[in-house]
Amino acid sequence: MNIAKDKVVTIDYSLRDEAGELLDSSEGGEPLIYLHGNENIIPGLEKFLEGKTSGDSISCTVLAAEAYGERDESLVFKVARKDFGDNVEVAPGMQFEAHGEEGAQIVTVVDVLGEEVTIDANHPLAGENLHFEVKVVDVRDATEEELQHGHVHSEGCCDDECDCDDECEGEGGCSDGCCN
């Protein structure tokens, strides 16, 4: 079966940056399982996987524009330290979840100067070309439930006791581990 829209795809992968540093890998852990064509992985990698089948391997470079986008310096800005709440430690490198017009997103503290905190709302990999080594482990048809919810479900996850519509948060995942 070939990878196409609405197929459930299982892959093993490694991800490296331009310098060759390993950023992420499924080696020694669980493979990545996602619903193809439903924005569950970066668009550039989906394009490279389109049409592949179980057993295929690819090496590819996904340009920043089709990964996490180019860096946007307008997403680096200052906020008041008090916006983080009372008695909250704030230091460079820390990440927080911020809520804005486009929903929740992770921001990184860049600098703290007195009562002013500089944050960066760019994805940490924005502006980076990404290098993947991928092996397609499996391709299957999605269930009706997976198609309705737009992401893959673990075996037996969404039964009468689990309401994914209420419990899913963010892209392709649930807060309680029910769905993945």
C-alpha positions in Angstrom: 0.0 0.0 0.0 1.4 3.4 -0.9 1.5 6.5 1.3 -1.3 8.8 0.4 -3.8 11.2 2.0 -5.6 9.6 5.0 -3.3 6.6 5.3 -1.8 5.7 8.7 2.0 5.7 8.3 4.5 4.2 10.7 8.1 5.4 10.3 11.5 5.1 12.0 13.5 8.3 11.5 16.5 10.3 12.5 16.6 14.1 12.2 19.8 16.1 11.9 20.6 19.8 11.6 22.9 21.4 9.0 26.0 20.6 11.1 25.0 17.0 11.3 24.0 17.1 14.9 21.3 14.6 15.8 18.2 16.5 16.9 15.7 13.6 17.3 15.4 9.9 16.5 13.0 7.1 17.0 15.9 4.7 17.5 15.6 3.0 20.9 12.1 4.2 21.2 8.7 4.0 19.5 8.4 4.7 15.8 6.4 7.7 14.7 2.8 6.9 13.6 0.8 9.7 11.9 -2.2 10.3 9.6 -0.8 11.4 6.3 -2.1 14.5 4.7 -3.7 15.9 7.9 -0.9 18.3 9.0 0.4 15.9 11.7 4.0 16.2 10.5 5.9 19.0 8.6 4.7 19.5 5.0 8.1 19.0 3.4 8.6 15.5 4.9 5.1 14.5 3.9 5.9 15.4 0.3 9.0 13.2 0.3 7.0 10.3 1.8 4.1 10.6 -0.6 3.8 7.4 -2.7 6.4 5.4 -0.7 5.5 2.0 0.7 6.4 -0.3 3.6 10.1 -1.1 3.5 11.2 2.0 1.5 13.9 4.2 2.9 14.7 7.8 2.1 17.3 10.5 2.9 16.0 14.0 2.3 16.6 17.6 3.2 13.5 19.6 4.1 14.0 23.3 3.6 13.1 25.6 6.4 10.1 27.0 4.5 8.5 23.5 4.3 9.6 22.6 7.9 9.0 25.1 10.7 9.2 28.2 8.5 11.7 31.0 8.2 12.6 32.9 11.4 10.4 35.9 11.9 12.1 38.6 14.0 8.7 40.2 14.7 8.1 37.2 16.9 10.9 38.3 19.3 9.6 40.9 21.7 9.6 42.1 25.2 6.9 41.5 27.9 6.7 42.5 31.5 8.1 40.0 34.0 4.8 40.3 36.0 3.0 38.6 33.0 4.6 35.3 34.1 2.9 35.4 37.5 4.1 35.9 41.1 7.0 33.8 42.3 7.7 32.3 38.9 11.4 31.9 38.0 12.2 33.3 34.6 15.6 32.7 33.0 17.1 32.6 29.5 16.4 29.3 27.8 13.2 28.5 29.7 10.1 27.7 27.7 6.5 28.6 28.5 3.2 28.0 26.9 1.6 31.3 25.8 -2.0 31.8 24.7 -2.8 34.2 21.9 -5.1 34.8 19.0 -3.9 31.6 17.2 -4.1 29.4 20.3 -1.4 28.0 22.5 2.2 28.1 21.5 5.6 27.6 23.1 7.8 30.7 23.6 11.4 30.7 24.7 12.9 33.3 27.1 15.8 35.0 25.4 16.8 37.5 28.0 15.7 38.9 31.4 16.7 42.5 32.2 15.1 43.8 35.4 11.3 43.8 34.9 11.5 43.2 31.2 11.7 39.7 29.6 12.5 39.2 25.9 10.8 36.1 24.4 11.0 34.4 21.1 7.8 32.9 19.7 9.5 31.3 16.7 9.6 27.5 16.7 13.1 26.5 17.9 13.8 25.0 14.5 12.5 27.9 12.5 14.9 28.9 9.8 16.6 25.5 9.8 17.0 23.1 6.9 16.3 19.6 8.3 18.0 16.4 7.2 16.0 13.2 7.6 16.8 9.5 7.3 13.5 7.7 7.2 12.4 4.1 6.9 8.7 3.3 6.2 7.7 0.6 8.6 4.0 0.3 7.8 1.2 1.9 5.8 -2.5 1.1 6.5 -5.9 2.5 5.9 -7.2 4.8 8.7 -10.3 3.9 10.7 -13.4 6.0 10.3 -12.7 7.3 13.9 -9.2 8.4 13.0 -10.4 10.2 9.8 -13.1 12.0 11.9 -10.6 13.1 14.5 -7.7 13.9 12.1 -5.1 11.8 13.9 -4.1 8.3 14.7 -5.5 6.4 17.7 -3.7 3.9 19.8 -5.3 0.4 19.8 -8.4 0.5 21.9 -7.9 4.1 22.8 -11.2 5.7 21.9 -13.8 3.6 23.4 -17.0 4.6 25.3 -14.9 6.0 28.1 -12.7 8.2 26.0 -14.1 11.2 24.2 -11.3 12.5 22.0 -13.2 15.6 21.0 -13.0 16.7 24.6 -9.5 15.4 25.4 -7.4 16.1 22.3 -5.1 19.1 22.6 -2.8 20.4 19.9 -1.8 18.7 16.7 -2.2 15.0 16.7 -2.3 14.3 20.4 -4.4 13.9 23.5 -3.7 15.3 26.9 -4.2 12.0 28.7 -2.2 9.7 26.3 -5.4 8.1 25.0 -4.8 9.1 21.4 -1.5 9.7 19.7 
